[in-house]
């Protein structure tokens, strides 16, 4: 058995930054995060292009640089999430309030076709109004990410690496979810040039 074959689970991680970190501007910080991921006990399968995107929910905040990365791992989701948080902390991520500007944001979007912790909990968080989304923070990992179908800054990079990725709850592919978004949201996600050398 090869080492490669041990990495049996496929995960998608969404990356974003809109503030400088100790590693540089947002693009440089995402490159740093990719290098840190590559140093873990996992395999990076695919990396999207980097994209400039308007800040959400406040477009007056600095624009983001966003990307998606597909990884293969033998670890459970909670271990992956902890590793992502460690990398965020190294980049001096602050959590002053919900959806604040940040030096690095790494979100575990999916883990195989798992629905975590349950379909009922997922449905509760997925159905929150925008106001409640800003007020409430889950105290546990929820997979797939409840907002993925609404966010062009996740779906457009995801199209680069997995257009046929299928949402484990709705059954829609990434390409189908992109088609459901307002064209103005898609058009606002613009590719940028970045040094992705690991």
N, C-alpha and C positions, 0 to 999 in steps of 0.2 A: 504494500500500500504506500503510495507517495504522500508526502506532506500535503501537497495540494488537495488531495482527496479528503483530507480531514476537515477542510473548511466547507461544511455541508449546508450552511444557512446563508441565504441571500438577503442583504439588507440595503436599504436606501437611506442615505444621510443627506439632508439639505443643509447647505452652508450659506451663511450670510454675514456681512459686516458693513457698518456705515460710519465707524469712527476709527481713527488711527489707534494702533496698539504699539507695544514695544517692538513689534516685528515690522512695523511700517504702515503703509496705507492699507485700505481694506483688501485690495487684490493681493498684496504681499502677505497679509495675515492669512488669507485663504490658502496661499501656497504653503505657508508655515503649517497650517492645520493638516494639509494633505501629507506633508512630510512626516508629521507626528503620527498620523494614521498609518502610514506605510511602515513605521517602526514598531507597530503593535503586532500581536500574534493574530494577524488576519491577512487577507489578500484584497487589494484594490483591483476590482475588475474593470471598471470604466469611470471616467471623469468627464463631466460635461464641460462645455465652454463656460467662461465667466460672463455674467450679464450685469449691466447697470439697470437698476430698477428703482422706481419711486419708493420713498419710505412709506411704510404702512404701520399704523393707520393715519399718521400725520405727514402729509406730503411736504410740509415745511421743514421736516427734519432732513439731514443730509441723505442723499440717495444711497442705496445699498449696492454692493456687489454680491451677487448670488450665484450659486452653482449647486450641482448634485453629484454625488459619488455613490457608486454601487460597490459594496464590499461583500466578501464571503468570509464567514467566521464559524468557529465551533462554539463560541460563547453564547450565553443566554442574553436576551434583550437588556436586562437590568445591568449586566456587566458592560455591555456596549455603551449604554446610557451613562454609566459612571465614568467610563473612559472619555466620552465626549465632554462631560462636564469638567474633567481634569484639564483637557486641552483648552477649553474656554477660560478656565481660571488662570492658566499659564499666560493667556493673552489678555489678562486683567479684565475679564468680563465682569461688569457690575450689574446687579439686578435691583435697581432702585425702584422701578415700578414696571407694570405689565407693558410689554411692547415698547420699552424705552430704546433710544439709540444705544448701540452696543458695538464693542470692539470685535466680538466674534459670537456667532450663534450657530450651534450645531444641533440639528433636530433629527432624531431617529424617526424616519417617516414610515418605514415598513420593515417587517421581519418575516420573510417568507410570506405565506398568506394567513398569518396568525391574526386573530382579533383578541386584543389584550386590554383589560383583564376579562372582559365578557362583552357579548353583543349588546347587552342591556346598558352597561356603563358607556360603551362607545356611543350608542344612540343618544343618551342623555347629553353628552358633551358635544356631539355633532349638531344637536338641535338647538344649542344656545343662541340667543340673540346677540348681536354685536355688542350691545351694552353689557350683557352678562359675561361675554367672552373677556371683556376688559376688566371686569371686577373679580372674576373667579379664576383661580389657578388650580389645576388638578393636583392632588397629593399622591398620584401614582402615574406610572407610565400608561399611556393609552395608544394602542396601535390598531389600525393604521392611524396616522395623524388625523384628527377630526376635521381639519380645515383644508386638507390637500386639494379637494375638488374646487375650492374657491380661489386658489392662489396661483396667479400666473407666474409669480416669481419662483414657484416650486415646479409647476407643471412644464413650463417652457424648458428649463434646464433638464428636467426629467425626460423630455422628449428626445434630447440628444443621446441619452444612454439606454432608455427603455421605453420606446413609444408604445409597445404592446404590454407594458406592465399593467396588471389587472387589479383593480381595487377589490379587496377580499370581501367587502360588504355589498357594494353596489354592483359589482361585476363589470363596471365600465373600465375600458383601457385608458391609459394616459392620453392617447390621441383623441378618444371620444370626449374626455373631460375638457381638453383644450377647446374642442369645437363648441362646447357648451358655454364657454366664457365669452364675455363681451369683447369684441375685436379691439376696442381701445385699450383694454387691459393687456392683451397680447402684444399690441404694437408698442406699448410702453416698456417692454422688456427687451433691451438692446444689447447684443453681444459686444464684448470688449476684448482687447488683446491682453493676454497675460502669459507670464512665463510659468508653464506647468511642469517644468523639469523637476523630477523628484530626486 
